[in-house]
C-alpha cells in the first residue's frame, strides 16, 4: 500500500508512474488527498475541543471549591455537549481513515523508474541469456509423453483423485521432485538463507498483508467455513512472519527460504499452453524472501537474481532473464525480473521464476518496520523470488535431456536423485 505521505507530497509523480502500469490513479489519488485534508481539519477541530474540555474540567473543580455551584454546573453542562461533539468528530476521523485505506487497497504499487513501458509480455526486455540450446531430434517428445513413456507422472490418476491440474508423481518422477526440492533448499542455505517451514493455509490478514487480497482473491482456494486461504506461494506466510514487527537495522537484511506446496485456481486456463506441467493447480516451489532497508534493497535484488541464475546454470538449462514492462507486472511489485527456460521439445520459453522488489508497498500493509541508530522507525523494503518453481523446471529437464538411451540427469542433481539416467 502506498504511504499517505508519499501520495500527498508527490501527487503528479504518483499518477504518472501508475500510468506506466496502465492504471488511471487520478480519481483515487485526489479522493485520498481530499479525505486526508478533511481528516486533518477534523483533527484540528477535535484537538481544540479536547483542549477546551480539559480546561473546563479544571475550572469546574475550582468553582466547586469556591462554592460557585451554579457556575460550575453551567460549565459542566457545556463540557458534556463538547464531549458529545468530540465523539462525533472522532467517528468522522475514523470514517475518513477507513475510506482512505479502502481506496489505497485498490491502488497498485508504483513501478520503479527502470521498468520499461509496455502493455504485455511482448514488451518485456531481455536482460541477458545463458546456457546452450539442445540439438534434439525432430521426433523429440514433450514432457507429458516422456512422463507416460517412463512412468514418471500420471496426469489421468490425478484427475481421478482431485481433478485436472493435480498430477501424481511416481517412481523416478517422485524422486526427481524430491531431489530438486533438496537441491534448491541446500543452495539457498549455502547462500545464507534461513530455512522456514510455514503453514500452507493463511488467514485473511496475511493475504491482505502481502497484497494477494483483495487483488487476487479469485485466484486463491478459500476454505470458507474457517475463512482460511490455501497459499499461492510461500511468500505469503514467510513475509507475514514480520507483520506488525519492528526490527533492528543491524539484523537486516533478513534472508529466509521455504519449501511449500502452492495452490492456484488458475480459473479460465486451458489449451496447449497449460498442457502437462505447464500450468497446475498444485505444485512445489522453493521461495526466497528478504526484508531489507531502502538503501540496500536493490543490492539484495541483484543478489537474488544472481542466486536464481546460478540455479538454472547448475541445472544446465538454457535461460533468459526478462525485466517486465509496466503492463505485465503484478499489482504489488515495484520491479520484477522473470526467468524463463527454453523447452526445445515444445519450442517455447517457460517461466520458472519471478524475482521482485516491492519496496515499502507490502511493508506498509504489513506494518513491517525497522529502527536505526537514530532511533527513528521506518518502513522496510520486502523482496521475494522463486528459487525455483518445480513444474516447468521438470518439464524442461525431461525434454531438453532426452536421448535415445533415456533422459540424462544434470550432474548437480545426481547426488540428490541417486541415479544418472531415467530409463
N, C-alpha and C positions, 0 to 999 in steps of 0.2 A: 504494500500500500504506500503510495506517495505521501510524504510528510506535508502537513498543512503549511509549515514554514516555507518549504521549498516552493510550493504552489503559489502562495501569496506573494513571495518575493520574486518569482520568475514566471509570471503568468504566460507571457508571449512565448518564452522559450519552451515551456511545458507543452503548450498547444502545438508548436512547430515540431517538436520531437515526437509527440504522439502521432502526428500525421504520417511519420515515416512507417508507423505500424498500421496505417490506414484506419486510424481511429480519430474521429472528429470530437475533440475534447472541449470545444469552446463552451457549449452549454453547461456541461458538468463542472468544468473549472470555474466558470462565472457563478454558478449556483453555490459552489463550495465557498468562494470568496464572499458572496453576499451573506451566506449563512454565518460565516465566521465574523463578518462585520456586525451582524445582528447579535451574535453571541457576545462579542466584546462590549457592545453598547449595553446589553443586558447585564453583563458582569459589572460594568462600571456603576450602573444604577443600583444593582444589588449591594455592591460594596458600600455605596453611600448610605443605603437603608440600614445595613448591618452596623455601620459606624454610629448612625443615629440611634438605633436600638440600644447599643452598648452605652452610649452617653446618657440616654434617657433612664436606663436601669440604675445608673449611679445617682441620678437626680432623684429618682423615686425613693431610694434608700435614705438620702439626706433629708428629704422633705418629711418623711415619716418620723425621722429622729427629731425634727424641729416641730413636730405636731401639726404640720400643714397637710392634713389628710386629704382635704378636697383637691388641693393642687396635685398631690401625689396620685390620687385616683384618676384625675384627668389625664396626666401624663401616661399612667399605666394603661388607660383605655386606648390612647393614641398608639402606644407601643404594641398593643395587641393587634391593632389594624396593620401596623408596619410588618409585624411577623407574618400575617396572612399574605401581605403583598410580597414579602420575601419568598414565601413558599411558591407563589405563582411565578415569580421571576426564576427561581431555581428550576422549576418544571420546564419553563421556556428554554433555559440554557441546556437542560438535559435533552430536550427535543431537538434543539439545534445541533448538538454534538452527535446525536444518533443519526440525524439526517445527513450530516457531513460524512460520517463513517459509512452509511449506506451508499452514498454516492461514490466515495473513494473506492469502495469494494468493486465497483463496476469499471473503474479506470485502470487500464493496464500500466505496466512499468514503462518508463520512457527508455528508448533504446540509446545505447552508447553512441557517441559520435562516429565511431569506426564501423557501425552497422551500415551496410550498403542499402541503397534504395532498391525497391523491388516489390512485386506483388505475390510471388510464389517461388516454388523450388527452382524454376528455370532461371531465376535471377540471383541465386546463391553464388558466392565467389569461391572458386577452388584456390585454397591457400597453398597446398602442396600435395604431391602424390608420392607413393612409395611402394616397394615390393615389385615383384615381377608377375606379369600375366602368364598363366599356364597355357601351354600349347596343347589343348585337348583334342582328341579325335572328333570327327564330325558327329559320331554317334554317341557322344558323351551324354550321360543321363542326368536329369535334375535330381535333387536330393530326395524327393518323395519316392522316386523309383529306386534309387540306391537304398533307401531305408527299407523298402519292401524286399529288394533283392537279397540284402544281407541280414534281414530280420532285425533291424535296429529300432524302428519306430512303427507303432501300429496306430494309424490315424483312425481306422474304422472302429477299433476297440475303444478308442477314446470317445467316439461318437456314441457308442453303446452305453458307456458308463456315465458320461456327462453331457456330451454334445460336441458339435464342431468347434475346433479350436482348443481342444484339451487332449493332446496326444499322449500315448503311453510309450515310454522308452523301455527297451528290453535289451538284455544281454550286454553286448559291447556298446550299444547305443546308450544304455543307462550308465555304464562305466565311463563312457566319454563325457557325459554330462557331469558326473561327479568329479572327474579329472579336471575339467575346465573350472568348476567351482573352486576346487582346492588350489589350482594353479593361480587363478585370479586373486584369491584371498592371500596366498603366500606372497605374491608380488606386491600387493597393497601393504601388507605388514612390513615387508622389506623396505618399502618406501616411506615408512613411518606412520602408517595409518593404524589407529586402534580399532580392533575388530569389535563390532557390536552385533548382538543377536536380538533384534527388536520384535515386537508383536507384528503380525501381518493384518491386524484389524485396528482401526483407529477411530476415535470419536470425532464428532463434527468440529470441535475446536481445533484439533490437529489439522483437519482438512482446510479450514479457513486460514490457519497459521501459515501454511506453505503455498496457499493460493489455488489448491485443487477445488475448493469450494469458494464461491458459487460457480466459478468458471467452468469446471469440468464435471459437474455433478452427474450429468447424464452418461458419462463415460465410466463411472465407478459402480461397482457392485455394492448395493446398500442392503444391509440387514435391518429392515425397517422396525421390527419389534424391539430391538435393542438400540436402534439408531447408531449403528456402527458401520464403517465402510471398510471393504477389503482394499488393501493398499495397491495403487498402481505402480509404485516404486518405493524402495527403502528410503528415498529422500524424505518422505513424509514423516515416518516415525523417528528417524535419526535426527533430522533437523529440529523436530519438536521436543527433543531432549532439552533444548536450550530455550524453550518458550518461557517467558516471564523470569528470565535469569539474567543477573548482572555478573559478567565475567571480569577477570583481572586481565589487563592488557598483556601482562607478562606470560599469560597462559595461551596467548594467540600466536599463530593460528592453531586452532583445534582441527585435528585430522581424524576422521572416522571412516571406517568401511563396514559394509554389511552385505551378507548374502541373504536374500529372501526370495520366496515365490512372489510374483507380481500378477495382478488381476486387472484386466481391462475389458470392458464390454465390447468396444470396437463396433458399435452399432452401425449398420449400413455397409460394413466391409464385405466385399465379395469380388469374384473374378480371379484371373490368373495371378494377379499381384499379391493375393493373400493365400495362395495355394501352399500346402505343406506347412513348413515352419515360418513362412514369410510374415504371417500375422496371426498371433494366438491370443486366446482369452486368458490363459495362464502360462507363465513362463518363469524361468530362473534368471536372476540378474544379480551382479555384484555392483554396489553403488559406492562411490567415494563422495564424502561431504566435508566441506571445510567451513569453519567460522573464522573470520579474519577482521582486521582493521581496514578501513577505507584506503589507507596509504599503501597497504601491502597486498590487497586482494587481487590486483591484476598480475602480480608476480605469482601468486598462488594459482591463478587461472593458467598461466603459461606452464607451470609445473604439472598441473593436472593434465593438460593437453599432451605434454611430453610423456607422462606416465601411460596414458592410453595408447599413444603412438608406439611406445616400447612393447606393449602387449601384442598389437597386431603384427609388429615386426617379428617378435619371437614366435608367433604362430605362422609366420612365412606367408602371410596373406597380402595380396595387392590391395592398396587402400588409397583413399584420398580424404583430405580434410577440407571441409567447407565452412566458410563464415556465412551464416544465414542472413538473408536480407530482412528488412523490416516486416514485410508481409508474410514471412514464413516462420517468424519467431513465436515463442509461447507468450501467453498473457503476462507471466511474471518475470521473464528474462530481460536483462539489460543487454547482454550479448551472448551468442551461442555459437559454438563450433560443433558441427556434426562430423562423425567419422563414418565412412562407407567402405565396405569391402566389395570387391568385384566377384560376381558369380559368373565364371566362364561358361558353365552349362546353361544358365538362364540368360546370359548376355545382358546383365543389368547390375547396377550398383545397389547394394543392400545397406541400409542404415543400421549401424550396430552400437552407436554411442552418441550422446549429446552432452557436451560439457558447457556449463553456463555459469555466468556471474550474475546474480540477482541484485548486486549492490545492496542498498538498505531496504529494498522493497519488501522482501519476506521478513526481514528483521523488525521492521516497523509493525507488521501484523503480529509477529511473534512476541514483541517487546523483548527482543534479544539484544542486550546492551553490554557494554564493557566500560570499565573505569580505568583511566590512565593515571600517569604520575601526577597530573594536575588535579586529580580527584573529580574531574568532570565526567559525567555519564554520557556516552554517545552510542548511537546505533551501530551494530556490527554490520559487516557485509557477509552474505552467505553465498556459497558456491556448491555445485554438485555435478557429478558426471557418472555415466555408466562405464564400468570398468571390469567386465563388459556384460552386455545382454547376450544370453547364450543362443537363442534360436537361430538367428541368421549367421552367427559365427559357426554353429554346427553345420548349417546348410552350405556355407562357403567352404568349410573344411572338407566335407564329403565330396562336393562337386569338383573343387579345384585339385584334389589329391587322388582322384580316381585313376587307376591304371588297369591294364589287362590282368594284372596279378592280384588286384584288390585295392583298398583305399589306404594310402600311406598316412601315418600319424606324424605330425611335426616333431622334431627331436625334443623340443622343450616340453612336450606333453608326455613323452614315453615314460618318464619316471612316475607319472601320475596315473596313466592308463594301465601300465604293466604289459602292454603289447605295442608292437611297432606297425602292425597291419590289421586291417579289418578284412577278413576273407570269408 
